[in-house]
C-alpha cells in the first residue's frame, strides 16, 4: 500500500489506478460500489485483499519480491 499510493486513500495513479492499493479500472469494473467508495480506506483494503487472494501480486507493480 505504501509503495503504491504513499498511504493516500485519494491517490490516482497513471493508467487509471485508484486508492490505497491503486486498483486498476479493469478490476474496478467488477466491484459494484467501487466508484462511490474507492476513497474509503477500509473498502479499498477489502478489495485489495480480495484481488490479492485471487491473483497474488500480479496486479501490482510494487511487489515484496
Gaussian input, Z-matrix of N, CA and C with variables (Angstrom, degrees):
# hf/3-21g

backbone

0 1
 N
 C     1     B1
 C     2     B2     1     A1
 N     3     B3     2     A2     1     D1
 C     4     B4     3     A3     2     D2
 C     5     B5     4     A4     3     D3
 N     6     B6     5     A5     4     D4
 C     7     B7     6     A6     5     D5
 C     8     B8     7     A7     6     D6
 N     9     B9     8     A8     7     D7
 C    10    B10     9     A9     8     D8
 C    11    B11    10    A10     9     D9
 N    12    B12    11    A11    10    D10
 C    13    B13    12    A12    11    D11
 C    14    B14    13    A13    12    D12
 N    15    B15    14    A14    13    D13
 C    16    B16    15    A15    14    D14
 C    17    B17    16    A16    15    D15
 N    18    B18    17    A17    16    D16
 C    19    B19    18    A18    17    D17
 C    20    B20    19    A19    18    D18
 N    21    B21    20    A20    19    D19
 C    22    B22    21    A21    20    D20
 C    23    B23    22    A22    21    D21
 N    24    B24    23    A23    22    D22
 C    25    B25    24    A24    23    D23
 C    26    B26    25    A25    24    D24
 N    27    B27    26    A26    25    D25
 C    28    B28    27    A27    26    D26
 C    29    B29    28    A28    27    D27
 N    30    B30    29    A29    28    D28
 C    31    B31    30    A30    29    D29
 C    32    B32    31    A31    30    D30
 N    33    B33    32    A32    31    D31
 C    34    B34    33    A33    32    D32
 C    35    B35    34    A34    33    D33
 N    36    B36    35    A35    34    D34
 C    37    B37    36    A36    35    D35
 C    38    B38    37    A37    36    D36
 N    39    B39    38    A38    37    D37
 C    40    B40    39    A39    38    D38
 C    41    B41    40    A40    39    D39
 N    42    B42    41    A41    40    D40
 C    43    B43    42    A42    41    D41
 C    44    B44    43    A43    42    D42
 N    45    B45    44    A44    43    D43
 C    46    B46    45    A45    44    D44
 C    47    B47    46    A46    45    D45
 N    48    B48    47    A47    46    D46
 C    49    B49    48    A48    47    D47
 C    50    B50    49    A49    48    D48
 N    51    B51    50    A50    49    D49
 C    52    B52    51    A51    50    D50
 C    53    B53    52    A52    51    D51
 N    54    B54    53    A53    52    D52
 C    55    B55    54    A54    53    D53
 C    56    B56    55    A55    54    D54
 N    57    B57    56    A56    55    D55
 C    58    B58    57    A57    56    D56
 C    59    B59    58    A58    57    D57
 N    60    B60    59    A59    58    D58
 C    61    B61    60    A60    59    D59
 C    62    B62    61    A61    60    D60
 N    63    B63    62    A62    61    D61
 C    64    B64    63    A63    62    D62
 C    65    B65    64    A64    63    D63
 N    66    B66    65    A65    64    D64
 C    67    B67    66    A66    65    D65
 C    68    B68    67    A67    66    D66
 N    69    B69    68    A68    67    D67
 C    70    B70    69    A69    68    D68
 C    71    B71    70    A70    69    D69
 N    72    B72    71    A71    70    D70
 C    73    B73    72    A72    71    D71
 C    74    B74    73    A73    72    D72
 N    75    B75    74    A74    73    D73
 C    76    B76    75    A75    74    D74
 C    77    B77    76    A76    75    D75
 N    78    B78    77    A77    76    D76
 C    79    B79    78    A78    77    D77
 C    80    B80    79    A79    78    D78
 N    81    B81    80    A80    79    D79
 C    82    B82    81    A81    80    D80
 C    83    B83    82    A82    81    D81
 N    84    B84    83    A83    82    D82
 C    85    B85    84    A84    83    D83
 C    86    B86    85    A85    84    D84
 N    87    B87    86    A86    85    D85
 C    88    B88    87    A87    86    D86
 C    89    B89    88    A88    87    D87
 N    90    B90    89    A89    88    D88
 C    91    B91    90    A90    89    D89
 C    92    B92    91    A91    90    D90
 N    93    B93    92    A92    91    D91
 C    94    B94    93    A93    92    D92
 C    95    B95    94    A94    93    D93
 N    96    B96    95    A95    94    D94
 C    97    B97    96    A96    95    D95
 C    98    B98    97    A97    96    D96
 N    99    B99    98    A98    97    D97
 C   100   B100    99    A99    98    D98
 C   101   B101   100   A100    99    D99
 N   102   B102   101   A101   100   D100
 C   103   B103   102   A102   101   D101
 C   104   B104   103   A103   102   D102
 N   105   B105   104   A104   103   D103
 C   106   B106   105   A105   104   D104
 C   107   B107   106   A106   105   D105
 N   108   B108   107   A107   106   D106
 C   109   B109   108   A108   107   D107
 C   110   B110   109   A109   108   D108
 N   111   B111   110   A110   109   D109
 C   112   B112   111   A111   110   D110
 C   113   B113   112   A112   111   D111
 N   114   B114   113   A113   112   D112
 C   115   B115   114   A114   113   D113
 C   116   B116   115   A115   114   D114
 N   117   B117   116   A116   115   D115
 C   118   B118   117   A117   116   D116
 C   119   B119   118   A118   117   D117
 N   120   B120   119   A119   118   D118
 C   121   B121   120   A120   119   D119
 C   122   B122   121   A121   120   D120
 N   123   B123   122   A122   121   D121
 C   124   B124   123   A123   122   D122
 C   125   B125   124   A124   123   D123
 N   126   B126   125   A125   124   D124
 C   127   B127   126   A126   125   D125
 C   128   B128   127   A127   126   D126
 N   129   B129   128   A128   127   D127
 C   130   B130   129   A129   128   D128
 C   131   B131   130   A130   129   D129
 N   132   B132   131   A131   130   D130
 C   133   B133   132   A132   131   D131
 C   134   B134   133   A133   132   D132
 N   135   B135   134   A134   133   D133
 C   136   B136   135   A135   134   D134
 C   137   B137   136   A136   135   D135
 N   138   B138   137   A137   136   D136
 C   139   B139   138   A138   137   D137
 C   140   B140   139   A139   138   D138
 N   141   B141   140   A140   139   D139
 C   142   B142   141   A141   140   D140
 C   143   B143   142   A142   141   D141
 N   144   B144   143   A143   142   D142
 C   145   B145   144   A144   143   D143
 C   146   B146   145   A145   144   D144
 N   147   B147   146   A146   145   D145
 C   148   B148   147   A147   146   D146
 C   149   B149   148   A148   147   D147
 N   150   B150   149   A149   148   D148
 C   151   B151   150   A150   149   D149
 C   152   B152   151   A151   150   D150
 N   153   B153   152   A152   151   D151
 C   154   B154   153   A153   152   D152
 C   155   B155   154   A154   153   D153
 N   156   B156   155   A155   154   D154
 C   157   B157   156   A156   155   D155
 C   158   B158   157   A157   156   D156
 N   159   B159   158   A158   157   D157
 C   160   B160   159   A159   158   D158
 C   161   B161   160   A160   159   D159
 N   162   B162   161   A161   160   D160
 C   163   B163   162   A162   161   D161
 C   164   B164   163   A163   162   D162
 N   165   B165   164   A164   163   D163
 C   166   B166   165   A165   164   D164
 C   167   B167   166   A166   165   D165
 N   168   B168   167   A167   166   D166
 C   169   B169   168   A168   167   D167
 C   170   B170   169   A169   168   D168
 N   171   B171   170   A170   169   D169
 C   172   B172   171   A171   170   D170
 C   173   B173   172   A172   171   D171
 N   174   B174   173   A173   172   D172
 C   175   B175   174   A174   173   D173
 C   176   B176   175   A175   174   D174
 N   177   B177   176   A176   175   D175
 C   178   B178   177   A177   176   D176
 C   179   B179   178   A178   177   D177
 N   180   B180   179   A179   178   D178
 C   181   B181   180   A180   179   D179
 C   182   B182   181   A181   180   D180
 N   183   B183   182   A182   181   D181
 C   184   B184   183   A183   182   D182
 C   185   B185   184   A184   183   D183
 N   186   B186   185   A185   184   D184
 C   187   B187   186   A186   185   D185
 C   188   B188   187   A187   186   D186
 N   189   B189   188   A188   187   D187
 C   190   B190   189   A189   188   D188
 C   191   B191   190   A190   189   D189
 N   192   B192   191   A191   190   D190
 C   193   B193   192   A192   191   D191
 C   194   B194   193   A193   192   D192

   B1=1.4382
   B2=1.5262
   B3=1.3139
   B4=1.4578
   B5=1.5275
   B6=1.3039
   B7=1.4622
   B8=1.5295
   B9=1.3004
   B10=1.4662
   B11=1.5221
   B12=1.3340
   B13=1.4696
   B14=1.5199
   B15=1.3297
   B16=1.4573
   B17=1.5235
   B18=1.3379
   B19=1.4568
   B20=1.5277
   B21=1.3332
   B22=1.4686
   B23=1.5280
   B24=1.3407
   B25=1.4610
   B26=1.5246
   B27=1.3180
   B28=1.4683
   B29=1.5330
   B30=1.3189
   B31=1.4657
   B32=1.5321
   B33=1.3231
   B34=1.4607
   B35=1.5237
   B36=1.3241
   B37=1.4545
   B38=1.5173
   B39=1.3119
   B40=1.4658
   B41=1.5197
   B42=1.3040
   B43=1.4579
   B44=1.5158
   B45=1.3285
   B46=1.4647
   B47=1.5211
   B48=1.3300
   B49=1.4618
   B50=1.5289
   B51=1.3456
   B52=1.4571
   B53=1.5218
   B54=1.3356
   B55=1.4512
   B56=1.5166
   B57=1.3286
   B58=1.4618
   B59=1.5247
   B60=1.3277
   B61=1.4594
   B62=1.5183
   B63=1.3450
   B64=1.4581
   B65=1.5304
   B66=1.3099
   B67=1.4584
   B68=1.5215
   B69=1.3072
   B70=1.4555
   B71=1.5132
   B72=1.3187
   B73=1.4601
   B74=1.5363
   B75=1.3190
   B76=1.4738
   B77=1.5306
   B78=1.3264
   B79=1.4645
   B80=1.5267
   B81=1.3197
   B82=1.4631
   B83=1.5246
   B84=1.3083
   B85=1.4711
   B86=1.5211
   B87=1.3236
   B88=1.4707
   B89=1.5255
   B90=1.3323
   B91=1.4607
   B92=1.5298
   B93=1.3413
   B94=1.4649
   B95=1.5330
   B96=1.3348
   B97=1.4690
   B98=1.5297
   B99=1.3060
   B100=1.4653
   B101=1.5295
   B102=1.3134
   B103=1.4634
   B104=1.5194
   B105=1.3078
   B106=1.4633
   B107=1.5250
   B108=1.3366
   B109=1.4644
   B110=1.5339
   B111=1.3276
   B112=1.4653
   B113=1.5210
   B114=1.3354
   B115=1.4672
   B116=1.5301
   B117=1.3087
   B118=1.4618
   B119=1.5245
   B120=1.3455
   B121=1.4634
   B122=1.5354
   B123=1.3163
   B124=1.4700
   B125=1.5259
   B126=1.3146
   B127=1.4749
   B128=1.5280
   B129=1.3264
   B130=1.4510
   B131=1.5283
   B132=1.3220
   B133=1.4658
   B134=1.5264
   B135=1.3292
   B136=1.4717
   B137=1.5199
   B138=1.3354
   B139=1.4644
   B140=1.5138
   B141=1.3263
   B142=1.4629
   B143=1.5143
   B144=1.3295
   B145=1.4647
   B146=1.5247
   B147=1.3158
   B148=1.4714
   B149=1.5297
   B150=1.3117
   B151=1.4590
   B152=1.5275
   B153=1.3242
   B154=1.4620
   B155=1.5328
   B156=1.3415
   B157=1.4688
   B158=1.5276
   B159=1.3362
   B160=1.4662
   B161=1.5271
   B162=1.3384
   B163=1.4604
   B164=1.5217
   B165=1.3202
   B166=1.4571
   B167=1.5266
   B168=1.3264
   B169=1.4622
   B170=1.5259
   B171=1.3277
   B172=1.4693
   B173=1.5236
   B174=1.3333
   B175=1.4569
   B176=1.5473
   B177=1.3362
   B178=1.4573
   B179=1.5189
   B180=1.3129
   B181=1.4759
   B182=1.5236
   B183=1.3169
   B184=1.4776
   B185=1.5156
   B186=1.3052
   B187=1.4767
   B188=1.5137
   B189=1.3286
   B190=1.4587
   B191=1.5297
   B192=1.3116
   B193=1.4690
   B194=1.4932
   A1=110.09
   A2=117.06
   A3=119.72
   A4=110.83
   A5=115.95
   A6=121.46
   A7=111.32
   A8=117.71
   A9=121.99
   A10=113.13
   A11=117.44
   A12=120.51
   A13=114.31
   A14=117.19
   A15=119.35
   A16=112.25
   A17=116.36
   A18=121.15
   A19=113.92
   A20=116.43
   A21=120.73
   A22=110.11
   A23=118.41
   A24=120.44
   A25=113.24
   A26=118.04
   A27=122.51
   A28=112.85
   A29=117.71
   A30=121.15
   A31=112.18
   A32=114.61
   A33=122.24
   A34=106.10
   A35=115.62
   A36=120.21
   A37=112.68
   A38=114.30
   A39=119.36
   A40=110.18
   A41=115.86
   A42=119.85
   A43=113.70
   A44=117.96
   A45=122.63
   A46=112.39
   A47=116.58
   A48=123.80
   A49=108.11
   A50=116.01
   A51=120.26
   A52=113.67
   A53=115.78
   A54=122.66
   A55=115.46
   A56=115.05
   A57=122.20
   A58=112.98
   A59=115.64
   A60=119.67
   A61=112.77
   A62=116.02
   A63=121.84
   A64=111.12
   A65=114.95
   A66=121.68
   A67=108.55
   A68=114.96
   A69=122.01
   A70=111.00
   A71=115.49
   A72=122.04
   A73=111.69
   A74=118.47
   A75=122.01
   A76=109.73
   A77=117.04
   A78=121.24
   A79=110.62
   A80=117.02
   A81=121.53
   A82=111.69
   A83=117.10
   A84=120.47
   A85=112.39
   A86=117.06
   A87=121.69
   A88=112.66
   A89=117.09
   A90=121.97
   A91=107.55
   A92=117.95
   A93=120.93
   A94=115.74
   A95=118.67
   A96=119.75
   A97=113.05
   A98=117.36
   A99=120.02
   A100=112.76
   A101=117.79
   A102=120.56
   A103=113.64
   A104=118.11
   A105=119.70
   A106=111.78
   A107=117.99
   A108=120.21
   A109=114.30
   A110=119.21
   A111=119.42
   A112=113.81
   A113=118.82
   A114=120.59
   A115=112.96
   A116=117.56
   A117=121.80
   A118=107.87
   A119=118.56
   A120=120.64
   A121=113.70
   A122=117.83
   A123=120.29
   A124=110.98
   A125=116.66
   A126=120.23
   A127=110.12
   A128=117.41
   A129=120.55
   A130=110.87
   A131=117.17
   A132=120.83
   A133=110.20
   A134=117.19
   A135=121.19
   A136=111.12
   A137=115.69
   A138=120.36
   A139=111.44
   A140=116.78
   A141=120.49
   A142=111.31
   A143=116.19
   A144=119.68
   A145=111.06
   A146=116.89
   A147=120.24
   A148=110.54
   A149=116.54
   A150=120.73
   A151=110.85
   A152=116.27
   A153=120.74
   A154=111.13
   A155=117.29
   A156=121.13
   A157=111.31
   A158=117.46
   A159=121.30
   A160=112.96
   A161=117.41
   A162=119.81
   A163=115.33
   A164=117.53
   A165=118.87
   A166=110.10
   A167=116.34
   A168=120.98
   A169=113.89
   A170=119.05
   A171=121.89
   A172=115.56
   A173=120.47
   A174=119.61
   A175=115.23
   A176=118.18
   A177=120.68
   A178=113.33
   A179=115.11
   A180=120.76
   A181=109.59
   A182=117.27
   A183=122.24
   A184=107.59
   A185=115.37
   A186=120.61
   A187=109.26
   A188=117.27
   A189=119.54
   A190=112.85
   A191=118.09
   A192=120.55
   A193=110.48
   D1=-45.00
   D2=-178.44
   D3=-62.72
   D4=-43.17
   D5=-179.49
   D6=-66.54
   D7=-37.79
   D8=-176.92
   D9=-75.19
   D10=-47.03
   D11=-171.96
   D12=-124.49
   D13=-2.97
   D14=-174.36
   D15=69.00
   D16=17.95
   D17=-179.75
   D18=78.92
   D19=14.79
   D20=-178.74
   D21=-99.64
   D22=114.13
   D23=-178.59
   D24=-64.92
   D25=-20.96
   D26=-178.47
   D27=-92.32
   D28=5.58
   D29=-176.00
   D30=-63.79
   D31=135.63
   D32=172.65
   D33=-124.47
   D34=119.71
   D35=-177.12
   D36=-103.50
   D37=173.13
   D38=176.36
   D39=-61.54
   D40=150.81
   D41=178.54
   D42=77.67
   D43=22.11
   D44=178.45
   D45=61.02
   D46=58.12
   D47=178.25
   D48=-115.46
   D49=136.00
   D50=-170.17
   D51=-130.98
   D52=143.19
   D53=169.83
   D54=82.94
   D55=-169.96
   D56=-176.90
   D57=-55.98
   D58=-43.32
   D59=-176.81
   D60=-100.00
   D61=11.04
   D62=177.34
   D63=49.16
   D64=55.74
   D65=179.87
   D66=-71.58
   D67=125.08
   D68=-176.40
   D69=-73.85
   D70=150.41
   D71=179.96
   D72=-55.98
   D73=-30.01
   D74=177.55
   D75=-59.47
   D76=-43.11
   D77=178.99
   D78=-79.99
   D79=-34.35
   D80=-177.79
   D81=-60.83
   D82=-33.31
   D83=-179.65
   D84=-60.02
   D85=-23.59
   D86=-178.69
   D87=-89.76
   D88=-2.48
   D89=-177.64
   D90=-107.46
   D91=110.39
   D92=-172.98
   D93=-53.17
   D94=-43.16
   D95=-176.03
   D96=-102.79
   D97=18.92
   D98=-175.34
   D99=-55.23
   D100=-50.26
   D101=-172.82
   D102=-70.46
   D103=-17.78
   D104=177.14
   D105=-96.68
   D106=-15.07
   D107=-173.99
   D108=-129.59
   D109=10.67
   D110=-172.64
   D111=-63.47
   D112=-23.40
   D113=178.43
   D114=-88.00
   D115=-2.33
   D116=178.16
   D117=-79.09
   D118=113.49
   D119=-175.92
   D120=-57.06
   D121=-41.82
   D122=-178.48
   D123=-63.55
   D124=-43.75
   D125=179.41
   D126=-66.07
   D127=-41.77
   D128=-179.16
   D129=-63.79
   D130=-37.34
   D131=176.32
   D132=-65.72
   D133=-42.40
   D134=176.51
   D135=-56.48
   D136=-49.73
   D137=-178.30
   D138=-65.94
   D139=-40.26
   D140=178.04
   D141=-61.06
   D142=-42.94
   D143=178.86
   D144=-65.56
   D145=-44.20
   D146=179.76
   D147=-61.46
   D148=-41.72
   D149=178.23
   D150=-64.45
   D151=-44.41
   D152=177.77
   D153=-62.12
   D154=-40.63
   D155=-179.94
   D156=-62.01
   D157=-31.93
   D158=179.70
   D159=-85.03
   D160=-38.67
   D161=-169.87
   D162=-123.14
   D163=0.21
   D164=-176.70
   D165=67.84
   D166=-148.13
   D167=-175.33
   D168=-83.72
   D169=-4.74
   D170=-175.63
   D171=-50.24
   D172=-40.86
   D173=-176.75
   D174=-69.16
   D175=-11.65
   D176=-174.77
   D177=-112.42
   D178=141.75
   D179=175.66
   D180=-74.70
   D181=-36.56
   D182=178.90
   D183=-86.71
   D184=110.93
   D185=-179.30
   D186=-122.98
   D187=153.17
   D188=-178.70
   D189=-73.24
   D190=-6.98
   D191=179.80
   D192=-146.52

